[in-house]
Amino acid sequence: MSLDAFLKDESTRNLRSLLKAVILITIAGAAVSSRLFSVIRFESIIHEFDPWFNFRASKYLVQNDFYSFWDWFDDRTWYPLGRVTGGTLYPGLMVTSGIIYHILRFLTFPVDIRNICVMLAPAFSGLTALATYLFTKEMKDDAAGLLAAAFIGIAPGYISRSVAGSYDNEAIAIFLLMFTFYLWIKALKLGSAFWGALCALFYFYMVAAWGGYVFITNMIPLHAFVLVLMGRFSARLYVAYCSWYALGTLASMQIPFVGFLPIRSSEHMAALGVFGLLQIVAFVDYVRSQVPSKQFQSLLRSFIVVAFILSSAALVLLTVSGTIAPWSGRFYSLWDTGYAKIHIPIIASVSEHQPTAWPAFFFDLEMLIWLFPAGVYMCFRTLADEHVFVIIYGIMASYFAGVMVRLMLTLTPVVCVAAAIALSNILDVYTNLEKPDPAVVAAAKAAEEKEEKKSGLLNAARGTVVGIYATGSKLTVVGAFTFYLFLFVLHCTWVTSNAYSSPSVVLASRLPDGSQHIIDDYREAYYWLRKNTPYDAKIMSWWDYGYQIGGMADRTTLVDNNTWNNTHIATVGKAMASREEVSYPILRKHDVDYVLVIFGGLLGYSGDDINKFLWMIRIAEGVWPDEVKEREFFTSRGEYRVDDGATETMKNSLMYKMSYYNYNTLFPAGQAQDRVRGVKLPAVGPTLNTLEEAFTSENWIVRIYKVKDLDNLGRDHASAAAFESGKKKRKSKAGKAKGARKLRIV
Amino acid sequence: MRLIGSVLSLLALTPIVSAAASAAVDKIEKFSNIAKSKSGVIPLTNSLYSEIVGSPRNYTAAVLLTALDTKFGCHLCREFHPEYELLAKSWQAQHKNNDGLFFAMLDFAKGRDTFVKLGLNTAPILMLFPPTVGENADPLHITDPLKFDFSQHQIPAESIARWISQHTPYEPKVVRPFDYTNLVIGISAAAAALTILKLSFNTLKPALYSRNLWSAVSLILILLFTSGHMYNHIRRVPYVANNGKGGIAYIAGGFQNQFGLETQIVAVVYAILAFCAISLAMKVPRIADPTKQKVTVIVWNAVLLCCFSFLLSLFRQKNGGYPFFLPPFW
């Protein structure tokens, strides 16, 4: 029995379904287990920065009920402003883990919410594999679907945001993205309002889960628009689009953070415009079918064009007059790539908003990256409605991924789909066990003789398929690609293990003997804060650490990673970048009790605050251009220095002082070294008058300072300190024992 | 002699001191007239310069010291000049009598002495002289004007306007003249394009409907983007660089870095690899001659292997710790 007959035979249907189910489950298992490196190496811990907020919000949700979560006003962040957290977050992620938590509790599984949060992303990656299978199945067939599922399961581009502990919106959003797209294709193919409504439902879930929902909001209308342009308007398209748009938009407006944006902001106007266009096209289509006159038909066609131009003009007018909000900075910077750097330094300062160099593409996708164009080409060969979608998605997503590193995430699914289509086409040809049919060969030869020979890239698919003659050819190709696939798996494992499995809260290093050494300064310091400071203490730090302080130390912060108030962040930046005399009043006015800085000089940890300092200065300068000047932090030769040659402004800034305070006592006199910047520090370290050192972690990564209270005698801190040291000098002259002084410090 | 001289100078001084207030008023009138006749920017000479910056001043003066002549090769000066004029013109249009803010300019060609006197060897320099008398007087900057930092700000008129409004009570608004020529050109170009499209639609139609054309465009776009072209565009990376040994470096060191040529090499490698995959999947099974087919399969497989191996070796150059490779390149 031939393989083809076996695959299509009715009697083996159950067997095939079982096989498919087993394969999919295995893929899901591989997807989950490849994401567990960090749990096995370290422990079940939440990673990085944003996940700590999501985790804190999830805890709040399971401790309180849903409505108090919805109305949550958080007075422990953005002190003294507070944050209307319930109305300014995407609740999808927290609600998902809340529901899982309650279901498991109901089933009497005593699970901690933390473990649910840690494992949510791997679990959803299994579902993503399933959604990708379904999506690709609509494009080609089961085989391609399974390949795509396997690819997305282990592709590092997706793993990077979905390892265990990476409890971020993207963790569930990619599943929702792929599933919404699958439902859209299904609705379009069947012209079914039911599938359209399902698509709207999952679109709603996506809106609730991730700000990247705008990608769907624009992809689906773009697809519909291109189909109309290609003359492929059909009742199916009309039904699918209208049911998705009407229901999806209404549903998305239920999320408080989104609210009326779908009718008021430019990001959503494409969807509305295509909705209107489809109504006109449908009307014209109907009238045309009733009126046979040719002149009338061309009149109608120009009517569509005029309506399109008029509505675009109206859109421009409304945007200019301010009724419709223009593109928000975050999205606008995708088109005008220089925009963010000039106008919104806070967006430009984030490393994942940088453009992508080519090694990153290869690192995240390996062989898929060159199978991707081949897959897109094969979509062009068949070019059904759904293939148009893959093509548009491919082009748009590769543009976005090129502009911003983090959008590699939206590119990965379509690369997996296209690569699976390409590879399964190859395997289809070379795993076919049959020899070419002589009748077909004869016909093909005859046709070949008749036709002019035209070869080249663009008409590779001309002529009839005869098949492969030699078993050797089949073995070579199948063998080679099997080998490449093995290499792909090795690559993915290596990348995941080496690059994407570090929690960044806990750092790992290797000792000379090869054993692992864990650097746990962050948690040490946050735990110190939790145990040694009053519950209502206010901690000032740069915004990067706001979520972690809130999550791990449970203390009030001034700014955090939800950078909603640029002025407030600039205030913190100003306090860090100014002299003590300027900073101290700012600290007092904001009731700051402790200041936390990250310092990597001892360990050579490059992500520290001195390296981020320029962004603090820039952001502060944006608000107070007279008081903070970036220029003054550079030497006259334009160097950013921290050693002897540093500028006075630099040396007197609070950040510099806090970073290097007492640092030279670690070294023999004059030998102090900064191992990040690789420079020797001045022999005399900075003095601090208004702050006192409260805690420094084991490897000096986290340093915490307590803000001194006002002087009892009303002196300023500098003169009080001078007086103190003067007294000390006199006393030590009098022969006072050193022990007494030590006691006073303790 | 000496006595006479001092008497003379005393005589000469007395009316000036007594007329200081009226002189200031005269100065305002004078410069206001010049500004009006020159529609904004007051062109200075050495003497006019000392007059406009000399105290007492009951007005604010922005003075641009520049070198416009092409022989000085001051690119920034020439770039900045129209913006400055635009700002002055906008101010002039909104404030008929200048309201105490003047925009002046001293070109090196006309004011070499002033440049020498001030010891300047760079241009352009934009200085802001606040008033020395009156309610807005700024005692800190009587002889020592504020200087605009060209390295920190953007050049456009708006940023100068912002700078001025930060330091003075004035808030100049820049009114960019609406560019009708651009509009007309745009509209006529669009009309022309539409006409051409309409006229040649029947010839263009096959191309417009050509699947091959569209697929070629799409593939080229995808290859451009996935080989890091946007990075080149945003970061303005060099095409190739000097490798420090007198040769040319094609490959940039480091994972986060690349050269223009490097991305083109990568794009070509991707394209060849994709083409191999397409040929193997679509072209080979359509070859009716068995021997030819066999040879083609072997050739494409070899090309695929070589290119993939080359790609991996390229990647190993970028990422030192990468452990995987394929023969023949490693």
Interface residues (C-beta under 8 A of the other chain):
Chain A: T337 G338 I342 P355 T356 A357 W358 P359 A360 F361 F362 F363 M367 I369 W370 L371 F372 P373 A374 V376 Y377 M378 F380 R381 L383 I391 G394 I395 S398 Y399 A401 G402 V403 A422 L423 N425 I426 D428 V429 Y430 V441 A444 K445 E448 S455 L457 L458 N459 A460 A461 R462 G463 T464 V465 V466 G467 I468 Y469 A470 G472 S473 T476 V477 A480 Y484 L487 L490 H491 W494 N498 P625 D626 K629 E630 R631
Chain B: D149 S151 Q152 Q154 Q166 R211 N212 W214 S215 A216 S218 L219 L221 I222 L223 F225 T226 S227 G228 H229 M230 Y231 H233 I234 R235 F255 Q256 N257 Q258 E262 T263 V266 V269 Y270 A271 L273 A274 F275 A277 I278 S279 L280 A281 M282 K283 V284 P285 R286 I287 A288 P290 Q293 K294 V297 I298 N301 L304 L305 F308 L311 F315 K318 N319 G321 Y322 P323 F324 L326
